[in-house]
């Protein structure tokens, strides 16, 4: 039988460090974000402008930051650095596009965690946990992904991780197999690992 290993387990195992010892970075002061105990973790709260990454890097711009079809980031106000926002606060390793989209091209305050090993990457990615328009009093939790996924995929309720029920994922598996190498490679793996 095909061994079941969740993507979250694989990602977590590759990022986990020794006991939570995050570095106090220049953006950590005042952060209320939750630590995850990941390698290179650094609490970070800062202000900046929410942008469409492709527009920012290549000048390929669309209305409304791609309307949910493009990766989004934040150009940090203090140093004008583009920070890639790849994760929201949910534990299922969900993206943050749904949480950032209402703030497209607006100035925001964010609080979350920068992740990455300074010896390996040139720029850490960001896990945003709280967001608000600059100057607003109330913070919004970044937890919209699951709600939006359910709205886009009616009838996909069930047990287990969302990606096992996602029509896009099922379509890719049907076309290319679980490993992206085709059904024959899947069958060979199953036979070798029963």
MIKOL-482907 format. One line per 10 residues: number of its first residue (from 0); their letters; for each residue x, z, y of C-alpha. Coordinates in nm, 4 decimals, decimal comma, padded with zeros to 6 digits. Each point is the difference from the previous one (the first is absolute). Layout:
// MIKOL-482907
NUM = A = X:Z:Y ~ ...
***
This chain:
// MIKOL-482907
0 = XXXXXXXXXX = 00,0000:00,0000:00,0000 ~ 00,1222:-00,0825:00,3496 ~ 00,1637:00,3052:00,1521 ~ -00,1834:00,1136:00,3111 ~ 00,2278:00,0843:00,2889 ~ -00,1614:00,0291:00,3405 ~ 00,1547:-00,1725:00,2993 ~ -00,0177:00,3289:00,1892 ~ 00,2096:00,1649:-00,2728 ~ 00,2639:-00,2727:00,0160
10 = XXXXXXXXXX = 00,0195:00,0047:00,3793 ~ 00,0060:00,3794:00,0084 ~ 00,2753:00,0202:-00,2591 ~ 00,2153:-00,2439:00,1909 ~ -00,0393:00,1835:00,3303 ~ -00,0008:00,3653:-00,0998 ~ 00,2955:00,2013:00,1107 ~ 00,1236:00,3414:-00,0969 ~ -00,2136:00,2839:00,1371 ~ -00,1590:-00,0827:00,3330
20 = XXXXXXXXXX = 00,2822:-00,0006:00,2473 ~ -00,1057:-00,2346:00,2763 ~ 00,2242:-00,0715:00,2910 ~ -00,1072:00,1293:00,3385 ~ 00,0051:-00,3243:00,1928 ~ -00,0402:-00,0666:00,3676 ~ -00,3756:-00,0585:-00,0432 ~ -00,0781:00,3091:-00,2117 ~ -00,0710:00,2440:00,2803 ~ -00,3710:00,0806:00,0190
30 = XXXXXXXXXX = -00,0920:-00,1904:-00,3155 ~ -00,2904:00,1404:-00,2020 ~ 00,0380:-00,2574:-00,2787 ~ 00,0147:00,1012:-00,3649 ~ 00,3324:-00,0330:-00,1799 ~ 00,0035:-00,1962:-00,3250 ~ 00,3427:00,1007:-00,1297 ~ 00,1301:-00,3579:-00,0021 ~ 00,3601:-00,1110:00,0379 ~ 00,0948:-00,0563:00,3627
40 = XXXXXXXXXX = -00,3233:00,1591:00,1199 ~ -00,0201:00,0842:00,3677 ~ -00,3048:00,1343:00,1825 ~ -00,0644:-00,2164:00,3042 ~ -00,2449:-00,0028:00,2872 ~ 00,0341:-00,2569:00,2763 ~ -00,1870:-00,2367:00,2311 ~ -00,0017:-00,3774:-00,0027 ~ -00,1989:-00,3223:-00,0096 ~ -00,1792:-00,1159:-00,3177
50 = XXXXXXXXXX = 00,0988:-00,3600:-00,0773 ~ -00,0359:-00,2822:-00,2512 ~ 00,3479:-00,0090:-00,1577 ~ 00,0058:-00,3781:-00,0492 ~ -00,0994:-00,0496:00,3622 ~ 00,2654:00,2451:00,1172 ~ 00,2818:-00,1478:-00,2070 ~ -00,0790:-00,3714:-00,0070 ~ -00,2434:-00,0618:00,2844 ~ -00,2658:-00,1092:-00,2529
60 = XXXXXXXXXX = -00,2932:00,1804:00,1610 ~ -00,3701:00,0071:-00,0858 ~ -00,3022:00,1748:00,1432 ~ -00,0462:00,3682:-00,0805 ~ 00,3419:00,0451:-00,1641 ~ -00,1022:-00,2217:-00,2904 ~ -00,3338:00,1780:-00,0497 ~ 00,1320:00,1921:-00,3001 ~ 00,1881:-00,2839:-00,1692 ~ 00,3457:00,0796:00,1419
70 = XXXXXXXXXX = 00,2472:00,2843:-00,0144 ~ -00,0111:00,2230:00,3058 ~ 00,2568:00,2195:00,1683 ~ 00,0696:00,2029:00,3108 ~ 00,2488:-00,0838:00,2719 ~ 00,1278:00,3493:00,0778 ~ -00,0117:00,0763:00,3721 ~ 00,3194:00,2036:00,0177 ~ 00,2389:-00,2627:-00,1398 ~ -00,2116:-00,3192:-00,0328
80 = XXXXXXXXXX = 00,0755:-00,0073:-00,3748 ~ -00,2547:-00,1661:-00,2296 ~ -00,1084:00,2572:-00,2593 ~ -00,1627:-00,1439:-00,3140 ~ -00,3075:00,2045:-00,0918 ~ -00,0430:-00,0463:-00,3734 ~ -00,2086:00,2980:-00,1050 ~ -00,2871:00,2198:00,1122 ~ -00,0525:00,3673:-00,0878 ~ -00,1838:-00,0585:-00,3288
90 = XXXXXXXXXX = 00,1800:00,0924:-00,3211 ~ -00,0803:-00,3300:-00,1753 ~ 00,2784:-00,1875:00,1849 ~ -00,2466:-00,1949:00,2106 ~ 00,0929:-00,2076:00,3010 ~ -00,0749:00,0896:00,3605 ~ -00,1366:-00,3283:00,1367 ~ -00,3614:00,1231:00,0047 ~ 00,1060:00,3080:00,1957 ~ 00,2123:-00,1966:00,2504
100 = XXXXXXXXXX = -00,2313:-00,2955:00,0596 ~ -00,2321:00,1756:00,2510 ~ 00,3108:00,0673:00,2113 ~ 00,1302:-00,3598:00,0024 ~ 00,2165:-00,0531:00,3121 ~ -00,0819:00,3507:00,1272 ~ 00,2302:00,2886:00,0823 ~ -00,0289:00,2777:-00,2588 ~ 00,1437:00,3342:-00,0993 ~ 00,0765:00,0323:-00,3716
110 = XXXXXXXXXX = 00,1129:00,2791:-00,2293 ~ 00,1335:-00,0566:-00,3488 ~ 00,3119:-00,0395:-00,2097 ~ 00,2885:-00,2451:00,0240 ~ 00,1300:-00,0887:-00,3483 ~ 00,3229:-00,1625:-00,1080 ~ 00,3620:00,0625:-00,0816 ~ 00,2215:-00,0594:00,3028 ~ 00,2811:-00,1169:-00,2316 ~ -00,2222:-00,2674:-00,1558
120 = XXXXXXXXXX = -00,2390:-00,1237:00,2689 ~ 00,0532:-00,0871:00,3628 ~ -00,3434:00,1233:00,0988 ~ -00,2295:00,2555:-00,1575 ~ -00,3639:-00,0862:-00,0606 ~ -00,2814:00,2203:00,1231 ~ -00,2802:00,1844:-00,1749 ~ -00,2489:00,0675:00,2801 ~ -00,2195:00,3055:-00,0562 ~ -00,1635:00,0435:00,3417
130 = XXXXXXXXXX = -00,0699:-00,2438:00,2845 ~ -00,1680:00,0041:00,3384 ~ -00,0024:-00,2118:00,3133 ~ 00,2660:00,1281:00,2380 ~ -00,1494:00,2755:00,2107 ~ -00,2983:00,0661:-00,2278 ~ -00,0468:00,3590:-00,1106 ~ -00,1215:-00,0393:-00,3575 ~ 00,2181:-00,1305:-00,2819 ~ -00,1530:-00,2282:-00,2642
140 = XXXXXXXXXX = 00,1105:00,0386:-00,3618 ~ 00,1211:-00,3254:-00,1530 ~ -00,2203:-00,0159:-00,3064 ~ -00,2105:-00,3153:00,0462 ~ 00,1535:-00,2148:-00,2748 ~ -00,2104:00,1238:-00,2934 ~ -00,3242:-00,0227:00,1985 ~ 00,0768:-00,3565:00,1131 ~ 00,1045:-00,1032:-00,3529 ~ -00,3328:00,1222:-00,1391
150 = XXXXXXXXXX = -00,1887:-00,1896:00,2724 ~ 00,1901:-00,3212:-00,0849 ~ -00,0419:00,0460:-00,3770 ~ -00,3558:00,1134:-00,0759 ~ -00,0529:00,0662:-00,3684 ~ 00,3654:00,0906:-00,0565 ~ -00,0672:00,3699:-00,0428 ~ 00,1417:00,1709:-00,3051 ~ 00,2667:00,2278:-00,1346 ~ 00,3702:-00,0462:00,0412
160 = XXXXXXXXXX = 00,2084:-00,1445:00,2815 ~ -00,1636:-00,2516:00,2363 ~ 00,2407:-00,2799:-00,0906 ~ -00,1268:-00,0088:-00,3586 ~ -00,3436:-00,0953:00,1391 ~ 00,1078:-00,2204:00,2923 ~ -00,1292:-00,3592:-00,0432 ~ 00,3159:-00,1444:00,1610 ~ 00,2254:00,1862:-00,2424 ~ -00,2141:-00,0966:-00,2993
170 = XXXXXXXXXX = 00,0138:-00,3649:00,1087 ~ 00,3812:00,0066:00,0204 ~ 00,0307:00,1699:-00,3396 ~ -00,2340:-00,2556:-00,1573 ~ 00,2074:-00,2814:00,1503 ~ 00,3545:00,1340:-00,0475 ~ -00,0167:00,2963:-00,2381 ~ 00,0864:00,3630:00,0704 ~ 00,3674:-00,0745:00,0662 ~ -00,0543:-00,3277:00,1859
180 = XXXXXXXXXX = 00,1610:-00,1867:-00,2908 ~ -00,3173:-00,1227:-00,1714 ~ -00,2152:00,1089:-00,2908 ~ 00,2667:-00,0846:-00,2611 ~ 00,2467:00,2470:00,1564 ~ -00,2717:00,2678:00,0062 ~ -00,0809:-00,0605:-00,3673 ~ 00,3678:00,0146:-00,0971 ~ 00,0420:00,3319:00,1826 ~ -00,3104:00,1437:-00,1693
190 = XXXX = 00,1241:-00,1042:-00,3448 ~ 00,3473:00,1459:00,0635 ~ -00,1324:00,3293:00,1356 ~ -00,2934:00,0845:-00,2271
***
